[in-house]
Amino acid sequence: MAKKSMIARDVKRDKMIAKFAEKRALLKAAGDLEGLQALPLNSSPSRHKNRDAMDGRPRGFMRRFGISRINFREKASKGEIPGITKSSW
């Protein structure tokens, strides 16, 4: 599990990205590079980090399900993810 402070920091960053998205798009369309540089660093969408929705794990994130590989395996084994079954042959 990720530290609570890292999860909180990422949530704060996501809010800032949403807050400055419109302003960033206008500055980008106008070609105002100095205006873009004046915006906060954390308002850049490239700073967004995909994290597991359950425990905040930053690595092994499965985009389709929104959880990490570890939680995916546990949930799939228990049959808690619709349409996912453990293969056997």
PDB file with one MODEL, atoms N, CA, C and O in Angstrom:
MODEL        1
ATOM      1  N   MET A   1       0.836  -1.180   0.000  1.00  0.00           N
ATOM      2  CA  MET A   1       0.000   0.000   0.000  1.00  0.00           C
ATOM      3  C   MET A   1       0.878   1.240   0.000  1.00  0.00           C
ATOM      4  O   MET A   1       1.893   1.306   0.694  1.00  0.00           O
ATOM      5  N   ALA A   2       0.470   2.211  -0.786  1.00  0.00           N
ATOM      6  CA  ALA A   2       1.210   3.470  -0.879  1.00  0.00           C
ATOM      7  C   ALA A   2       0.986   4.302   0.379  1.00  0.00           C
ATOM      8  O   ALA A   2      -0.011   4.135   1.082  1.00  0.00           O
ATOM      9  N   LYS A   3       1.918   5.188   0.644  1.00  0.00           N
ATOM     10  CA  LYS A   3       1.761   6.081   1.789  1.00  0.00           C
ATOM     11  C   LYS A   3       0.576   7.005   1.558  1.00  0.00           C
ATOM     12  O   LYS A   3       0.302   7.409   0.428  1.00  0.00           O
ATOM     13  N   LYS A   4      -0.116   7.331   2.626  1.00  0.00           N
ATOM     14  CA  LYS A   4      -1.289   8.209   2.533  1.00  0.00           C
ATOM     15  C   LYS A   4      -0.903   9.567   1.973  1.00  0.00           C
ATOM     16  O   LYS A   4      -1.686  10.190   1.255  1.00  0.00           O
ATOM     17  N   SER A   5       0.300  10.030   2.296  1.00  0.00           N
ATOM     18  CA  SER A   5       0.735  11.335   1.808  1.00  0.00           C
ATOM     19  C   SER A   5       0.922  11.338   0.293  1.00  0.00           C
ATOM     20  O   SER A   5       0.656  12.346  -0.360  1.00  0.00           O
ATOM     21  N   MET A   6       1.378  10.218  -0.270  1.00  0.00           N
ATOM     22  CA  MET A   6       1.564  10.131  -1.718  1.00  0.00           C
ATOM     23  C   MET A   6       0.214  10.097  -2.432  1.00  0.00           C
ATOM     24  O   MET A   6       0.048  10.697  -3.494  1.00  0.00           O
ATOM     25  N   ILE A   7      -0.741   9.393  -1.843  1.00  0.00           N
ATOM     26  CA  ILE A   7      -2.080   9.335  -2.425  1.00  0.00           C
ATOM     27  C   ILE A   7      -2.717  10.721  -2.379  1.00  0.00           C
ATOM     28  O   ILE A   7      -3.329  11.161  -3.352  1.00  0.00           O
ATOM     29  N   ALA A   8      -2.570  11.405  -1.245  1.00  0.00           N
ATOM     30  CA  ALA A   8      -3.138  12.750  -1.085  1.00  0.00           C
ATOM     31  C   ALA A   8      -2.481  13.727  -2.054  1.00  0.00           C
ATOM     32  O   ALA A   8      -3.156  14.586  -2.622  1.00  0.00           O
ATOM     33  N   ARG A   9      -1.187  13.603  -2.244  1.00  0.00           N
ATOM     34  CA  ARG A   9      -0.470  14.479  -3.164  1.00  0.00           C
ATOM     35  C   ARG A   9      -0.964  14.292  -4.593  1.00  0.00           C
ATOM     36  O   ARG A   9      -1.094  15.253  -5.352  1.00  0.00           O
ATOM     37  N   ASP A  10      -1.235  13.037  -4.944  1.00  0.00           N
ATOM     38  CA  ASP A  10      -1.718  12.757  -6.289  1.00  0.00           C
ATOM     39  C   ASP A  10      -3.132  13.289  -6.495  1.00  0.00           C
ATOM     40  O   ASP A  10      -3.463  13.774  -7.577  1.00  0.00           O
ATOM     41  N   VAL A  11      -3.959  13.202  -5.470  1.00  0.00           N
ATOM     42  CA  VAL A  11      -5.320  13.748  -5.558  1.00  0.00           C
ATOM     43  C   VAL A  11      -5.261  15.260  -5.732  1.00  0.00           C
ATOM     44  O   VAL A  11      -6.003  15.830  -6.533  1.00  0.00           O
ATOM     45  N   LYS A  12      -4.384  15.900  -4.984  1.00  0.00           N
ATOM     46  CA  LYS A  12      -4.209  17.356  -5.077  1.00  0.00           C
ATOM     47  C   LYS A  12      -3.738  17.740  -6.483  1.00  0.00           C
ATOM     48  O   LYS A  12      -4.197  18.729  -7.055  1.00  0.00           O
ATOM     49  N   ARG A  13      -2.829  16.956  -7.021  1.00  0.00           N
ATOM     50  CA  ARG A  13      -2.304  17.203  -8.363  1.00  0.00           C
ATOM     51  C   ARG A  13      -3.406  17.061  -9.411  1.00  0.00           C
ATOM     52  O   ARG A  13      -3.477  17.856 -10.348  1.00  0.00           O
ATOM     53  N   ASP A  14      -4.268  16.050  -9.256  1.00  0.00           N
ATOM     54  CA  ASP A  14      -5.372  15.847 -10.202  1.00  0.00           C
ATOM     55  C   ASP A  14      -6.340  17.022 -10.181  1.00  0.00           C
ATOM     56  O   ASP A  14      -6.839  17.439 -11.226  1.00  0.00           O
ATOM     57  N   LYS A  15      -6.606  17.557  -8.985  1.00  0.00           N
ATOM     58  CA  LYS A  15      -7.490  18.717  -8.873  1.00  0.00           C
ATOM     59  C   LYS A  15      -6.882  19.927  -9.579  1.00  0.00           C
ATOM     60  O   LYS A  15      -7.590  20.684 -10.242  1.00  0.00           O
ATOM     61  N   MET A  16      -5.568  20.105  -9.434  1.00  0.00           N
ATOM     62  CA  MET A  16      -4.892  21.237 -10.061  1.00  0.00           C
ATOM     63  C   MET A  16      -4.892  21.095 -11.581  1.00  0.00           C
ATOM     64  O   MET A  16      -5.024  22.089 -12.295  1.00  0.00           O
ATOM     65  N   ILE A  17      -4.745  19.880 -12.074  1.00  0.00           N
ATOM     66  CA  ILE A  17      -4.784  19.639 -13.521  1.00  0.00           C
ATOM     67  C   ILE A  17      -6.143  20.036 -14.071  1.00  0.00           C
ATOM     68  O   ILE A  17      -6.233  20.682 -15.115  1.00  0.00           O
ATOM     69  N   ALA A  18      -7.211  19.646 -13.361  1.00  0.00           N
ATOM     70  CA  ALA A  18      -8.560  19.980 -13.803  1.00  0.00           C
ATOM     71  C   ALA A  18      -8.812  21.484 -13.732  1.00  0.00           C
ATOM     72  O   ALA A  18      -9.478  22.050 -14.598  1.00  0.00           O
ATOM     73  N   LYS A  19      -8.279  22.123 -12.704  1.00  0.00           N
ATOM     74  CA  LYS A  19      -8.491  23.558 -12.505  1.00  0.00           C
ATOM     75  C   LYS A  19      -7.874  24.390 -13.631  1.00  0.00           C
ATOM     76  O   LYS A  19      -8.481  25.357 -14.093  1.00  0.00           O
ATOM     77  N   PHE A  20      -6.679  24.021 -14.070  1.00  0.00           N
ATOM     78  CA  PHE A  20      -5.949  24.806 -15.064  1.00  0.00           C
ATOM     79  C   PHE A  20      -6.079  24.266 -16.485  1.00  0.00           C
ATOM     80  O   PHE A  20      -5.418  24.778 -17.388  1.00  0.00           O
ATOM     81  N   ALA A  21      -6.908  23.249 -16.711  1.00  0.00           N
ATOM     82  CA  ALA A  21      -7.005  22.627 -18.037  1.00  0.00           C
ATOM     83  C   ALA A  21      -7.470  23.610 -19.103  1.00  0.00           C
ATOM     84  O   ALA A  21      -6.898  23.660 -20.192  1.00  0.00           O
ATOM     85  N   GLU A  22      -8.498  24.389 -18.800  1.00  0.00           N
ATOM     86  CA  GLU A  22      -9.035  25.330 -19.788  1.00  0.00           C
ATOM     87  C   GLU A  22      -8.030  26.447 -20.090  1.00  0.00           C
ATOM     88  O   GLU A  22      -7.814  26.807 -21.247  1.00  0.00           O
ATOM     89  N   LYS A  23      -7.429  26.980 -19.045  1.00  0.00           N
ATOM     90  CA  LYS A  23      -6.444  28.055 -19.219  1.00  0.00           C
ATOM     91  C   LYS A  23      -5.235  27.560 -20.013  1.00  0.00           C
ATOM     92  O   LYS A  23      -4.706  28.267 -20.871  1.00  0.00           O
ATOM     93  N   ARG A  24      -4.807  26.328 -19.709  1.00  0.00           N
ATOM     94  CA  ARG A  24      -3.672  25.729 -20.407  1.00  0.00           C
ATOM     95  C   ARG A  24      -3.981  25.547 -21.893  1.00  0.00           C
ATOM     96  O   ARG A  24      -3.121  25.788 -22.740  1.00  0.00           O
ATOM     97  N   ALA A  25      -5.207  25.121 -22.213  1.00  0.00           N
ATOM     98  CA  ALA A  25      -5.608  24.921 -23.605  1.00  0.00           C
ATOM     99  C   ALA A  25      -5.627  26.238 -24.370  1.00  0.00           C
ATOM    100  O   ALA A  25      -5.206  26.293 -25.525  1.00  0.00           O
ATOM    101  N   LEU A  26      -6.117  27.309 -23.726  1.00  0.00           N
ATOM    102  CA  LEU A  26      -6.139  28.623 -24.376  1.00  0.00           C
ATOM    103  C   LEU A  26      -4.725  29.138 -24.646  1.00  0.00           C
ATOM    104  O   LEU A  26      -4.442  29.646 -25.730  1.00  0.00           O
ATOM    105  N   LEU A  27      -3.848  29.006 -23.664  1.00  0.00           N
ATOM    106  CA  LEU A  27      -2.470  29.464 -23.831  1.00  0.00           C
ATOM    107  C   LEU A  27      -1.746  28.654 -24.912  1.00  0.00           C
ATOM    108  O   LEU A  27      -0.951  29.191 -25.683  1.00  0.00           O
ATOM    109  N   LYS A  28      -2.035  27.363 -24.948  1.00  0.00           N
ATOM    110  CA  LYS A  28      -1.400  26.498 -25.943  1.00  0.00           C
ATOM    111  C   LYS A  28      -1.868  26.860 -27.348  1.00  0.00           C
ATOM    112  O   LYS A  28      -1.070  26.881 -28.285  1.00  0.00           O
ATOM    113  N   ALA A  29      -3.170  27.146 -27.496  1.00  0.00           N
ATOM    114  CA  ALA A  29      -3.718  27.518 -28.798  1.00  0.00           C
ATOM    115  C   ALA A  29      -3.162  28.856 -29.269  1.00  0.00           C
ATOM    116  O   ALA A  29      -2.953  29.061 -30.465  1.00  0.00           O
ATOM    117  N   ALA A  30      -2.924  29.766 -28.325  1.00  0.00           N
ATOM    118  CA  ALA A  30      -2.380  31.081 -28.666  1.00  0.00           C
ATOM    119  C   ALA A  30      -0.872  31.026 -28.908  1.00  0.00           C
ATOM    120  O   ALA A  30      -0.297  31.961 -29.465  1.00  0.00           O
ATOM    121  N   GLY A  31      -0.238  29.945 -28.497  1.00  0.00           N
ATOM    122  CA  GLY A  31       1.211  29.820 -28.666  1.00  0.00           C
ATOM    123  C   GLY A  31       1.993  30.630 -27.645  1.00  0.00           C
ATOM    124  O   GLY A  31       3.145  30.988 -27.888  1.00  0.00           O
ATOM    125  N   ASP A  32       1.379  30.921 -26.505  1.00  0.00           N
ATOM    126  CA  ASP A  32       2.015  31.725 -25.456  1.00  0.00           C
ATOM    127  C   ASP A  32       2.840  30.819 -24.541  1.00  0.00           C
ATOM    128  O   ASP A  32       2.334  30.326 -23.533  1.00  0.00           O
ATOM    129  N   LEU A  33       4.092  30.602 -24.888  1.00  0.00           N
ATOM    130  CA  LEU A  33       4.947  29.715 -24.108  1.00  0.00           C
ATOM    131  C   LEU A  33       5.307  30.299 -22.746  1.00  0.00           C
ATOM    132  O   LEU A  33       5.434  29.565 -21.766  1.00  0.00           O
ATOM    133  N   GLU A  34       5.472  31.622 -22.684  1.00  0.00           N
ATOM    134  CA  GLU A  34       5.789  32.232 -21.392  1.00  0.00           C
ATOM    135  C   GLU A  34       4.613  32.109 -20.429  1.00  0.00           C
ATOM    136  O   GLU A  34       4.801  31.906 -19.229  1.00  0.00           O
ATOM    137  N   GLY A  35       3.411  32.232 -20.959  1.00  0.00           N
ATOM    138  CA  GLY A  35       2.220  32.063 -20.130  1.00  0.00           C
ATOM    139  C   GLY A  35       2.091  30.641 -19.607  1.00  0.00           C
ATOM    140  O   GLY A  35       1.685  30.423 -18.466  1.00  0.00           O
ATOM    141  N   LEU A  36       2.441  29.671 -20.455  1.00  0.00           N
ATOM    142  CA  LEU A  36       2.413  28.273 -20.030  1.00  0.00           C
ATOM    143  C   LEU A  36       3.433  28.009 -18.934  1.00  0.00           C
ATOM    144  O   LEU A  36       3.162  27.264 -17.992  1.00  0.00           O
ATOM    145  N   GLN A  37       4.605  28.620 -19.058  1.00  0.00           N
ATOM    146  CA  GLN A  37       5.644  28.414 -18.049  1.00  0.00           C
ATOM    147  C   GLN A  37       5.286  29.067 -16.721  1.00  0.00           C
ATOM    148  O   GLN A  37       5.791  28.666 -15.672  1.00  0.00           O
ATOM    149  N   ALA A  38       4.418  30.069 -16.765  1.00  0.00           N
ATOM    150  CA  ALA A  38       4.023  30.752 -15.533  1.00  0.00           C
ATOM    151  C   ALA A  38       3.018  29.930 -14.720  1.00  0.00           C
ATOM    152  O   ALA A  38       2.825  30.184 -13.531  1.00  0.00           O
ATOM    153  N   LEU A  39       2.382  28.951 -15.360  1.00  0.00           N
ATOM    154  CA  LEU A  39       1.436  28.101 -14.642  1.00  0.00           C
ATOM    155  C   LEU A  39       2.185  27.195 -13.659  1.00  0.00           C
ATOM    156  O   LEU A  39       3.372  26.931 -13.847  1.00  0.00           O
ATOM    157  N   PRO A  40       1.508  26.723 -12.621  1.00  0.00           N
ATOM    158  CA  PRO A  40       2.155  25.803 -11.675  1.00  0.00           C
ATOM    159  C   PRO A  40       2.605  24.516 -12.365  1.00  0.00           C
ATOM    160  O   PRO A  40       1.953  24.047 -13.299  1.00  0.00           O
ATOM    161  N   LEU A  41       3.699  23.959 -11.912  1.00  0.00           N
ATOM    162  CA  LEU A  41       4.228  22.742 -12.518  1.00  0.00           C
ATOM    163  C   LEU A  41       3.255  21.580 -12.395  1.00  0.00           C
ATOM    164  O   LEU A  41       3.116  20.783 -13.322  1.00  0.00           O
ATOM    165  N   ASN A  42       2.584  21.482 -11.261  1.00  0.00           N
ATOM    166  CA  ASN A  42       1.667  20.362 -11.049  1.00  0.00           C
ATOM    167  C   ASN A  42       0.368  20.483 -11.822  1.00  0.00           C
ATOM    168  O   ASN A  42      -0.486  19.602 -11.723  1.00  0.00           O
ATOM    169  N   SER A  43       0.196  21.548 -12.588  1.00  0.00           N
ATOM    170  CA  SER A  43      -1.009  21.673 -13.405  1.00  0.00           C
ATOM    171  C   SER A  43      -0.818  21.017 -14.775  1.00  0.00           C
ATOM    172  O   SER A  43      -1.743  21.001 -15.587  1.00  0.00           O
ATOM    173  N   SER A  44       0.350  20.488 -15.029  1.00  0.00           N
ATOM    174  CA  SER A  44       0.614  19.812 -16.296  1.00  0.00           C
ATOM    175  C   SER A  44       0.044  18.395 -16.270  1.00  0.00           C
ATOM    176  O   SER A  44       0.284  17.658 -15.314  1.00  0.00           O
ATOM    177  N   PRO A  45      -0.704  18.003 -17.296  1.00  0.00           N
ATOM    178  CA  PRO A  45      -1.289  16.653 -17.317  1.00  0.00           C
ATOM    179  C   PRO A  45      -0.247  15.539 -17.338  1.00  0.00           C
ATOM    180  O   PRO A  45      -0.548  14.411 -16.948  1.00  0.00           O
ATOM    181  N   SER A  46       0.953  15.831 -17.779  1.00  0.00           N
ATOM    182  CA  SER A  46       1.981  14.791 -17.821  1.00  0.00           C
ATOM    183  C   SER A  46       2.473  14.418 -16.426  1.00  0.00           C
ATOM    184  O   SER A  46       3.198  13.434 -16.274  1.00  0.00           O
ATOM    185  N   ARG A  47       2.097  15.178 -15.414  1.00  0.00           N
ATOM    186  CA  ARG A  47       2.476  14.854 -14.040  1.00  0.00           C
ATOM    187  C   ARG A  47       1.492  13.897 -13.377  1.00  0.00           C
ATOM    188  O   ARG A  47       1.720  13.444 -12.255  1.00  0.00           O
ATOM    189  N   HIS A  48       0.395  13.592 -14.073  1.00  0.00           N
ATOM    190  CA  HIS A  48      -0.599  12.661 -13.534  1.00  0.00           C
ATOM    191  C   HIS A  48       0.008  11.269 -13.446  1.00  0.00           C
ATOM    192  O   HIS A  48       0.685  10.826 -14.373  1.00  0.00           O
ATOM    193  N   LYS A  49      -0.230  10.576 -12.335  1.00  0.00           N
ATOM    194  CA  LYS A  49       0.276   9.226 -12.136  1.00  0.00           C
ATOM    195  C   LYS A  49      -0.901   8.287 -11.924  1.00  0.00           C
ATOM    196  O   LYS A  49      -1.716   8.496 -11.025  1.00  0.00           O
ATOM    197  N   ASN A  50      -0.988   7.254 -12.749  1.00  0.00           N
ATOM    198  CA  ASN A  50      -2.043   6.261 -12.569  1.00  0.00           C
ATOM    199  C   ASN A  50      -1.756   5.462 -11.307  1.00  0.00           C
ATOM    200  O   ASN A  50      -0.650   4.954 -11.119  1.00  0.00           O
ATOM    201  N   ARG A  51      -2.766   5.356 -10.439  1.00  0.00           N
ATOM    202  CA  ARG A  51      -2.614   4.617  -9.201  1.00  0.00           C
ATOM    203  C   ARG A  51      -3.781   3.665  -9.007  1.00  0.00           C
ATOM    204  O   ARG A  51      -4.886   3.901  -9.494  1.00  0.00           O
ATOM    205  N   ASP A  52      -3.514   2.595  -8.293  1.00  0.00           N
ATOM    206  CA  ASP A  52      -4.533   1.623  -7.954  1.00  0.00           C
ATOM    207  C   ASP A  52      -5.644   2.308  -7.159  1.00  0.00           C
ATOM    208  O   ASP A  52      -5.369   3.048  -6.214  1.00  0.00           O
ATOM    209  N   ALA A  53      -6.888   2.064  -7.539  1.00  0.00           N
ATOM    210  CA  ALA A  53      -8.021   2.690  -6.857  1.00  0.00           C
ATOM    211  C   ALA A  53      -8.210   2.149  -5.449  1.00  0.00           C
ATOM    212  O   ALA A  53      -8.809   2.817  -4.606  1.00  0.00           O
ATOM    213  N   MET A  54      -7.710   0.952  -5.183  1.00  0.00           N
ATOM    214  CA  MET A  54      -7.932   0.334  -3.876  1.00  0.00           C
ATOM    215  C   MET A  54      -6.861   0.716  -2.858  1.00  0.00           C
ATOM    216  O   MET A  54      -7.185   1.094  -1.733  1.00  0.00           O
ATOM    217  N   ASP A  55      -5.601   0.621  -3.237  1.00  0.00           N
ATOM    218  CA  ASP A  55      -4.552   0.887  -2.250  1.00  0.00           C
ATOM    219  C   ASP A  55      -3.515   1.914  -2.693  1.00  0.00           C
ATOM    220  O   ASP A  55      -2.575   2.187  -1.947  1.00  0.00           O
ATOM    221  N   GLY A  56      -3.658   2.488  -3.882  1.00  0.00           N
ATOM    222  CA  GLY A  56      -2.770   3.563  -4.307  1.00  0.00           C
ATOM    223  C   GLY A  56      -1.440   3.116  -4.877  1.00  0.00           C
ATOM    224  O   GLY A  56      -0.548   3.942  -5.070  1.00  0.00           O
ATOM    225  N   ARG A  57      -1.284   1.835  -5.151  1.00  0.00           N
ATOM    226  CA  ARG A  57      -0.021   1.330  -5.695  1.00  0.00           C
ATOM    227  C   ARG A  57       0.239   1.950  -7.065  1.00  0.00           C
ATOM    228  O   ARG A  57      -0.621   1.889  -7.944  1.00  0.00           O
ATOM    229  N   PRO A  58       1.441   2.559  -7.260  1.00  0.00           N
ATOM    230  CA  PRO A  58       1.715   3.250  -8.521  1.00  0.00           C
ATOM    231  C   PRO A  58       2.219   2.347  -9.646  1.00  0.00           C
ATOM    232  O   PRO A  58       2.135   2.713 -10.818  1.00  0.00           O
ATOM    233  N   ARG A  59       2.736   1.182  -9.302  1.00  0.00           N
ATOM    234  CA  ARG A  59       3.309   0.308 -10.332  1.00  0.00           C
ATOM    235  C   ARG A  59       2.397  -0.868 -10.624  1.00  0.00           C
ATOM    236  O   ARG A  59       1.592  -1.268  -9.783  1.00  0.00           O
ATOM    237  N   GLY A  60       2.529  -1.414 -11.808  1.00  0.00           N
ATOM    238  CA  GLY A  60       1.723  -2.559 -12.200  1.00  0.00           C
ATOM    239  C   GLY A  60       0.260  -2.203 -12.373  1.00  0.00           C
ATOM    240  O   GLY A  60      -0.616  -3.027 -12.114  1.00  0.00           O
ATOM    241  N   PHE A  61      -0.011  -0.982 -12.809  1.00  0.00           N
ATOM    242  CA  PHE A  61      -1.380  -0.496 -12.960  1.00  0.00           C
ATOM    243  C   PHE A  61      -1.990  -1.050 -14.231  1.00  0.00           C
ATOM    244  O   PHE A  61      -1.384  -0.976 -15.299  1.00  0.00           O
ATOM    245  N   MET A  62      -3.189  -1.605 -14.120  1.00  0.00           N
ATOM    246  CA  MET A  62      -3.912  -2.113 -15.285  1.00  0.00           C
ATOM    247  C   MET A  62      -4.998  -1.103 -15.620  1.00  0.00           C
ATOM    248  O   MET A  62      -5.997  -0.985 -14.911  1.00  0.00           O
ATOM    249  N   ARG A  63      -4.788  -0.383 -16.701  1.00  0.00           N
ATOM    250  CA  ARG A  63      -5.649   0.742 -17.069  1.00  0.00           C
ATOM    251  C   ARG A  63      -7.110   0.321 -17.275  1.00  0.00           C
ATOM    252  O   ARG A  63      -8.032   1.038 -16.887  1.00  0.00           O
ATOM    253  N   ARG A  64      -7.301  -0.824 -17.878  1.00  0.00           N
ATOM    254  CA  ARG A  64      -8.663  -1.274 -18.188  1.00  0.00           C
ATOM    255  C   ARG A  64      -9.511  -1.486 -16.935  1.00  0.00           C
ATOM    256  O   ARG A  64     -10.724  -1.279 -16.958  1.00  0.00           O
ATOM    257  N   PHE A  65      -8.871  -1.897 -15.848  1.00  0.00           N
ATOM    258  CA  PHE A  65      -9.604  -2.202 -14.626  1.00  0.00           C
ATOM    259  C   PHE A  65      -9.400  -1.153 -13.536  1.00  0.00           C
ATOM    260  O   PHE A  65     -10.187  -1.102 -12.591  1.00  0.00           O
ATOM    261  N   GLY A  66      -8.382  -0.325 -13.636  1.00  0.00           N
ATOM    262  CA  GLY A  66      -8.133   0.725 -12.659  1.00  0.00           C
ATOM    263  C   GLY A  66      -7.508   0.232 -11.370  1.00  0.00           C
ATOM    264  O   GLY A  66      -7.518   0.932 -10.358  1.00  0.00           O
ATOM    265  N   ILE A  67      -6.955  -0.993 -11.409  1.00  0.00           N
ATOM    266  CA  ILE A  67      -6.308  -1.542 -10.218  1.00  0.00           C
ATOM    267  C   ILE A  67      -4.949  -2.117 -10.605  1.00  0.00           C
ATOM    268  O   ILE A  67      -4.644  -2.276 -11.787  1.00  0.00           O
ATOM    269  N   SER A  68      -4.144  -2.425  -9.600  1.00  0.00           N
ATOM    270  CA  SER A  68      -2.820  -2.974  -9.863  1.00  0.00           C
ATOM    271  C   SER A  68      -2.916  -4.467 -10.170  1.00  0.00           C
ATOM    272  O   SER A  68      -3.955  -5.090  -9.952  1.00  0.00           O
ATOM    273  N   ARG A  69      -1.846  -5.017 -10.665  1.00  0.00           N
ATOM    274  CA  ARG A  69      -1.810  -6.429 -11.050  1.00  0.00           C
ATOM    275  C   ARG A  69      -2.041  -7.345  -9.855  1.00  0.00           C
ATOM    276  O   ARG A  69      -2.631  -8.417  -9.990  1.00  0.00           O
ATOM    277  N   ILE A  70      -1.574  -6.917  -8.689  1.00  0.00           N
ATOM    278  CA  ILE A  70      -1.717  -7.738  -7.487  1.00  0.00           C
ATOM    279  C   ILE A  70      -3.183  -7.820  -7.067  1.00  0.00           C
ATOM    280  O   ILE A  70      -3.702  -8.908  -6.816  1.00  0.00           O
ATOM    281  N   ASN A  71      -3.845  -6.669  -6.992  1.00  0.00           N
ATOM    282  CA  ASN A  71      -5.261  -6.660  -6.634  1.00  0.00           C
ATOM    283  C   ASN A  71      -6.107  -7.320  -7.719  1.00  0.00           C
ATOM    284  O   ASN A  71      -7.115  -7.960  -7.421  1.00  0.00           O
ATOM    285  N   PHE A  72      -5.696  -7.164  -8.977  1.00  0.00           N
ATOM    286  CA  PHE A  72      -6.412  -7.812 -10.073  1.00  0.00           C
ATOM    287  C   PHE A  72      -6.388  -9.322  -9.902  1.00  0.00           C
ATOM    288  O   PHE A  72      -7.412  -9.986 -10.061  1.00  0.00           O
ATOM    289  N   ARG A  73      -5.230  -9.859  -9.580  1.00  0.00           N
ATOM    290  CA  ARG A  73      -5.086 -11.312  -9.430  1.00  0.00           C
ATOM    291  C   ARG A  73      -5.934 -11.830  -8.272  1.00  0.00           C
ATOM    292  O   ARG A  73      -6.579 -12.873  -8.387  1.00  0.00           O
ATOM    293  N   GLU A  74      -5.933 -11.096  -7.153  1.00  0.00           N
ATOM    294  CA  GLU A  74      -6.732 -11.511  -5.998  1.00  0.00           C
ATOM    295  C   GLU A  74      -8.223 -11.489  -6.330  1.00  0.00           C
ATOM    296  O   GLU A  74      -8.946 -12.441  -6.037  1.00  0.00           O
ATOM    297  N   LYS A  75      -8.673 -10.400  -6.940  1.00  0.00           N
ATOM    298  CA  LYS A  75     -10.091 -10.262  -7.283  1.00  0.00           C
ATOM    299  C   LYS A  75     -10.513 -11.291  -8.337  1.00  0.00           C
ATOM    300  O   LYS A  75     -11.600 -11.862  -8.247  1.00  0.00           O
ATOM    301  N   ALA A  76      -9.657 -11.527  -9.330  1.00  0.00           N
ATOM    302  CA  ALA A  76      -9.980 -12.487 -10.385  1.00  0.00           C
ATOM    303  C   ALA A  76     -10.057 -13.906  -9.827  1.00  0.00           C
ATOM    304  O   ALA A  76     -10.916 -14.689 -10.232  1.00  0.00           O
ATOM    305  N   SER A  77      -9.165 -14.235  -8.902  1.00  0.00           N
ATOM    306  CA  SER A  77      -9.173 -15.575  -8.311  1.00  0.00           C
ATOM    307  C   SER A  77     -10.436 -15.821  -7.497  1.00  0.00           C
ATOM    308  O   SER A  77     -10.950 -16.939  -7.453  1.00  0.00           O
ATOM    309  N   LYS A  78     -10.931 -14.768  -6.855  1.00  0.00           N
ATOM    310  CA  LYS A  78     -12.151 -14.892  -6.056  1.00  0.00           C
ATOM    311  C   LYS A  78     -13.411 -14.786  -6.908  1.00  0.00           C
ATOM    312  O   LYS A  78     -14.514 -15.041  -6.425  1.00  0.00           O
ATOM    313  N   GLY A  79     -13.245 -14.406  -8.192  1.00  0.00           N
ATOM    314  CA  GLY A  79     -14.387 -14.276  -9.087  1.00  0.00           C
ATOM    315  C   GLY A  79     -15.146 -12.977  -8.898  1.00  0.00           C
ATOM    316  O   GLY A  79     -16.336 -12.905  -9.206  1.00  0.00           O
ATOM    317  N   GLU A  80     -14.477 -11.951  -8.397  1.00  0.00           N
ATOM    318  CA  GLU A  80     -15.132 -10.669  -8.112  1.00  0.00           C
ATOM    319  C   GLU A  80     -15.099  -9.695  -9.283  1.00  0.00           C
ATOM    320  O   GLU A  80     -15.691  -8.619  -9.205  1.00  0.00           O
ATOM    321  N   ILE A  81     -14.411 -10.058 -10.376  1.00  0.00           N
ATOM    322  CA  ILE A  81     -14.367  -9.209 -11.567  1.00  0.00           C
ATOM    323  C   ILE A  81     -15.221  -9.876 -12.644  1.00  0.00           C
ATOM    324  O   ILE A  81     -14.899 -10.980 -13.084  1.00  0.00           O
ATOM    325  N   PRO A  82     -16.300  -9.227 -13.075  1.00  0.00           N
ATOM    326  CA  PRO A  82     -17.188  -9.836 -14.065  1.00  0.00           C
ATOM    327  C   PRO A  82     -16.472 -10.091 -15.393  1.00  0.00           C
ATOM    328  O   PRO A  82     -15.756  -9.229 -15.903  1.00  0.00           O
ATOM    329  N   GLY A  83     -16.678 -11.283 -15.937  1.00  0.00           N
ATOM    330  CA  GLY A  83     -16.115 -11.627 -17.244  1.00  0.00           C
ATOM    331  C   GLY A  83     -14.707 -12.148 -17.197  1.00  0.00           C
ATOM    332  O   GLY A  83     -14.162 -12.509 -18.240  1.00  0.00           O
ATOM    333  N   ILE A  84     -14.085 -12.206 -16.028  1.00  0.00           N
ATOM    334  CA  ILE A  84     -12.708 -12.680 -15.910  1.00  0.00           C
ATOM    335  C   ILE A  84     -12.726 -14.035 -15.198  1.00  0.00           C
ATOM    336  O   ILE A  84     -13.250 -14.160 -14.091  1.00  0.00           O
ATOM    337  N   THR A  85     -12.151 -15.033 -15.845  1.00  0.00           N
ATOM    338  CA  THR A  85     -12.034 -16.346 -15.228  1.00  0.00           C
ATOM    339  C   THR A  85     -10.593 -16.812 -15.314  1.00  0.00           C
ATOM    340  O   THR A  85      -9.863 -16.440 -16.233  1.00  0.00           O
ATOM    341  N   LYS A  86     -10.190 -17.622 -14.358  1.00  0.00           N
ATOM    342  CA  LYS A  86      -8.855 -18.185 -14.370  1.00  0.00           C
ATOM    343  C   LYS A  86      -8.804 -19.261 -15.444  1.00  0.00           C
ATOM    344  O   LYS A  86      -9.658 -20.147 -15.488  1.00  0.00           O
ATOM    345  N   SER A  87      -7.818 -19.179 -16.292  1.00  0.00           N
ATOM    346  CA  SER A  87      -7.735 -20.149 -17.382  1.00  0.00           C
ATOM    347  C   SER A  87      -7.142 -21.460 -16.894  1.00  0.00           C
ATOM    348  O   SER A  87      -6.309 -21.480 -15.987  1.00  0.00           O
ATOM    349  N   SER A  88      -7.568 -22.528 -17.490  1.00  0.00           N
ATOM    350  CA  SER A  88      -7.006 -23.847 -17.206  1.00  0.00           C
ATOM    351  C   SER A  88      -7.065 -24.666 -18.483  1.00  0.00           C
ATOM    352  O   SER A  88      -8.000 -24.526 -19.272  1.00  0.00           O
ATOM    353  N   TRP A  89      -6.078 -25.513 -18.690  1.00  0.00           N
ATOM    354  CA  TRP A  89      -6.063 -26.345 -19.888  1.00  0.00           C
ATOM    355  C   TRP A  89      -5.418 -27.671 -19.624  1.00  0.00           C
ATOM    356  O   TRP A  89      -5.320 -28.501 -20.528  1.00  0.00           O
TER     357      TRP A  89
ENDMDL
END
